[in-house]
Amino acid sequence: MSIQVIRPGLLTTVQDLGRLGQQKHGVIVSGAMDPFALRIANLLVGNDEREAALEITLMGPTIRFQKDCVIAICGGNLSPKIDGQPIPDWRPVWVKQGSLLQFGSPQTGCRAYLAVAGGFDVPVVMGSRSTYLRAGIGGFYGRALREGDVLPIGCRSMWEAAEWREREGRFFAGWFVDTRIRPKYGKNPTVRVMRGGEFDWFAKDIQQQFFAASFQVTPQSDRMGYRLSGPQLALSEPKELISEAVAAGTVQVPAEGNPIILLADRQTTGGYPKIAQVATVDLPILAQVTPGERIRFEEISLSQAQELYRLREREIGILRQGIKFRLDARGEDRCTGLI
């Protein structure tokens, strides 16, 4: 059971939730830029939410399915179609052998996640199937997908078998993930941040400017980090910092004063002053921003960020149980978190 890549798109890679526990050896985490979308896509097809999926950036691939399959596409809306027919996202879709999946113009966001029932059966490297392009490890031969690639798919899930019996000719499920629990993707977003470890190294007027101004995402941005342009963020006086651990969402400021938001393929340590840290719950929103868009920062406290994270995980937990109930109930559409 496999899929064949007819056209690879702009950048399509295999990603999961990352290479955790390896940073002490200098190995980056990598993984999905929008982990929320990847987790939900996997849950919708009956996979473990940590399973590998395809991360599709801006211009999507063309894929032929060599067997009947259940898929789900979450994240940004890149106008997916099966055999020319538009398909909805955030719900299971049944695909017949020989069908062609294509993508059109991005409607919202820039990254979509394609999960297939059974997951993509690529080797696990240091505890993860994620692709780290700079080192050429993980994923499908450590690289982005190319024309002609054939990706094996793992064993079908019980979910797939149950839903297939109940399909009754439908092309996609009549239920989907409630829009109220999806991230608020949108152009030029405001993301919530906490003060970074070196926030007080910046003068008061610079601190105020950081929260008052908007910053443009430059074309030099990638999975490693978003480089921003806007007001120059100068230190109140020259200082040096010993390199220390950094995380996804760390906003560091190099000497020239243009901030960088570190993302999935970030280095393990950094020596630039950290003016802020993006709340984990807003990383999916950040992941869908394209170069040229602008970002604003809104300050929240650590306790607020923790509460937002707790609420988000609670919502995912309810959704997880709702999908399980949907499987067990065989056809009930009144699960919490689902419509």
Summary of the structure (lengths in Angstrom):
residues: 339
radius of gyration: 20.5
end to end distance: 30.9
largest distance: 69.2
contacts: 1156
relative contact order: 0.16
helix: 22%
strand: 30%
